[in-house]
Amino acid sequence: MKKTLVTGVLVGMSLFLSACSSSNYAIHTNDGRTIVSQGKPQESEAGLLGYKDANGVKQQINKADVKELVEIKH
C-alpha cells in the first residue's frame, strides 16, 4: 500500500513539474494576430516556425510573417 502511494505521489509530482517547466510563447504576426504556443517554437531550415497551438495541435507559420516572439511568464 505504501509503495503504491509513494509511486503515485512521485508520478504526480513529475507531471506537475514537467508541465510547469515548459513556458508558453506569444507569437505576434505582421498582420496583428497573436498566437499562443505550448513550449518554445522551433525554427526549421525551410524558414518555418513550428509550434503546438493551445489545443496541442502541431502548426507551422512562415518566419517572415512573425513580427515578435515573446515568452509568457508564469
Protein Blocks (a to p, Z undefined) as FASTA:
>chain_A
ZZmmmmmmmmmmmmmmmmmmpccdddddfkopacddedjadddfkopacdddfkopacdd
dfklpmbdcdddZZ
